[in-house]
């Protein structure tokens, strides 16, 4: 039996989803929440295999919730449930740990199938979204390869830059001249193929 939790702020849609899922005897709804905050506060004790997660929630949205919760219980699968086929939002959700998505107007069989697929270790997404995910990871691989060409000294300077230190402060910490640090930084930008400190940090230490 697949144990399912649903996060949906619209009571009518929530009841509709419960009614649809109740037609499948292999899935049981064990919890339901009307916002992400309630899910987050109860997540430690939540006994669910799959979470059907609305994206457009009041307060924290579904994407933010998945980003926060997936690392805590990697075995729990998240299926994003949306009204519109918003490719960017679905893509963002998949990037933070969701394993599929389904439209709220899907048929009972489509809804059940999506839940079963992710429960069994698969992913539920359109060809367009799958292509965007692949392109994203290919881009990240290229960036990782460029960063691998940095020397230990360059990495040390980058870490200081990421902590907010200025060139003069880095020079003092590393017992180097200001000009030497500036030269190191120019070389770092060349290796990473960027033109500024901000671009370099975003490439090596992405915040999203």
C-alpha positions in Angstrom: 0.0 0.0 0.0 1.4 3.4 -1.0 1.0 6.0 1.7 0.2 9.4 0.3 0.2 12.9 1.9 -1.5 15.8 0.0 -0.6 19.5 0.4 -3.4 21.7 -1.2 -4.8 25.0 0.0 -8.1 24.9 -2.0 -10.5 22.7 0.0 -12.6 21.8 -3.1 -9.5 20.7 -5.1 -8.2 18.8 -2.0 -11.4 16.9 -1.7 -11.5 16.2 -5.4 -8.0 14.8 -5.3 -8.9 12.6 -2.3 -12.0 11.3 -4.2 -9.9 10.5 -7.3 -7.2 8.7 -5.3 -9.8 6.7 -3.3 -10.7 4.9 -6.5 -7.3 3.2 -6.4 -7.0 0.5 -3.7 -3.2 0.5 -3.8 -3.0 4.1 -2.5 -4.2 5.5 0.8 -4.2 9.1 1.9 -2.6 9.3 5.3 -2.2 13.0 5.8 -3.5 16.3 4.2 -2.2 19.8 4.7 -3.4 23.2 3.6 0.0 24.9 3.5 3.7 24.1 3.4 4.3 25.3 6.9 2.1 22.6 8.4 3.8 20.0 6.3 7.2 21.2 7.4 6.3 21.2 11.1 4.9 17.6 10.9 7.4 16.2 8.4 9.7 14.5 11.0 6.8 12.3 12.1 5.1 12.0 8.7 4.7 8.4 7.6 4.2 8.9 3.9 5.9 7.4 0.8 4.8 10.1 -1.6 3.7 13.7 -1.2 1.4 15.3 -3.7 2.5 18.9 -3.5 0.7 22.0 -4.8 3.1 24.7 -6.1 1.1 27.8 -5.5 0.6 27.8 -1.8 0.2 30.7 0.6 3.4 31.5 2.5 6.1 29.1 1.4 5.4 27.7 -2.0 5.7 24.1 -2.9 9.1 24.5 -4.5 10.5 26.0 -1.4 9.0 23.3 0.7 10.5 20.5 -1.4 13.9 22.2 -1.3 13.8 22.2 2.5 12.3 18.8 3.1 13.8 16.5 0.4 17.3 16.4 2.1 15.7 15.4 5.4 14.0 12.3 4.0 15.4 11.5 0.6 13.2 8.4 0.3 10.0 10.4 0.3 9.0 11.2 -3.3 7.4 14.6 -4.2 5.0 14.9 -7.1 4.1 18.5 -8.0 0.4 19.1 -8.6 -0.3 22.2 -10.7 -3.2 23.9 -12.5 -1.1 25.1 -15.4 1.7 23.4 -17.2 4.2 26.0 -16.1 7.4 24.6 -17.4 9.7 26.9 -15.5 8.1 26.2 -12.1 8.0 22.5 -12.8 11.6 22.6 -13.8 12.6 24.5 -10.7 10.7 21.9 -8.6 12.5 19.0 -10.2 15.9 20.7 -9.7 15.3 20.9 -5.9 14.3 17.3 -5.6 10.8 16.6 -6.9 10.5 13.5 -9.0 7.4 14.3 -11.1 4.5 16.5 -11.7 0.8 16.1 -12.7 -1.9 18.6 -13.7 -4.9 18.9 -11.3 -7.3 18.2 -14.1 -5.8 14.8 -14.7 -7.9 11.7 -14.8 -8.0 9.2 -11.9 -5.8 6.8 -13.8 -3.2 9.4 -14.7 -3.0 10.6 -11.1 -2.6 7.1 -9.7 -0.1 6.2 -12.3 2.1 9.3 -11.5 2.1 8.4 -7.8 3.0 4.7 -8.5 5.7 5.6 -11.0 7.6 7.8 -8.5 7.0 5.4 -5.7 8.7 2.7 -7.8 11.7 4.9 -8.4 10.7 6.5 -11.8 10.1 10.0 -12.8 6.9 11.6 -14.2 7.6 14.5 -16.6 6.9 15.7 -20.1 9.6 15.5 -22.9 10.0 19.3 -22.8 10.7 19.3 -19.1 13.0 16.3 -19.3 15.0 18.0 -22.0 15.4 21.2 -19.8 16.6 19.0 -16.9 19.2 17.3 -19.1 20.4 20.6 -20.5 20.7 22.0 -16.9 22.9 19.1 -15.7 25.0 19.3 -18.9 25.6 23.0 -18.2 26.5 22.3 -14.6 29.0 19.6 -15.7 30.7 22.1 -18.0 31.0 24.6 -15.2 32.4 21.9 -12.9 35.0 21.1 -15.4 36.1 24.7 -15.7 36.3 25.0 -11.9 38.4 21.9 -11.7 41.2 23.8 -13.5 41.6 26.3 -10.6 44.7 26.0 -8.5 44.6 25.5 -4.7 45.6 29.2 -4.3 42.9 30.3 -6.6 40.4 28.2 -4.7 41.5 29.8 -1.4 41.0 33.3 -2.9 37.6 32.4 -4.3 36.5 31.2 -0.8 37.6 34.5 0.7 35.7 36.3 -2.0 32.6 34.2 -1.3 32.9 35.3 2.4 32.8 38.9 1.3 36.4 39.9 1.8 37.9 42.6 -0.4 41.2 42.3 -2.3 43.1 44.3 0.4 41.8 42.1 3.2 42.6 38.9 1.2 46.1 40.2 0.6 46.6 40.7 4.3 45.3 37.3 5.2 47.4 35.5 2.6 50.5 37.7 3.1 50.4 38.8 -0.5 50.5 42.2 -2.2 47.3 43.8 -3.4 48.4 43.6 -7.0 49.2 39.9 -6.7 45.7 39.2 -5.4 44.2 41.3 -8.2 46.3 39.3 -10.8 45.1 36.0 -9.2 41.5 37.2 -9.6 42.0 38.1 -13.2 43.4 34.7 -13.9 40.4 33.1 -12.0 38.0 35.0 -14.2 39.9 33.8 -17.3 39.7 30.1 -16.2 36.0 30.3 -15.4 35.3 32.4 -18.5 33.6 35.2 -16.6 34.2 38.9 -16.3 33.4 39.8 -12.7 33.6 38.7 -9.1 29.8 38.2 -9.0 29.8 36.0 -12.1 32.7 33.9 -10.8 30.9 33.3 -7.4 27.6 32.5 -9.1 29.3 30.0 -11.3 31.3 28.2 -8.6 29.0 28.7 -5.6 25.4 28.8 -7.2 22.9 29.9 -4.6 19.9 28.2 -6.1 
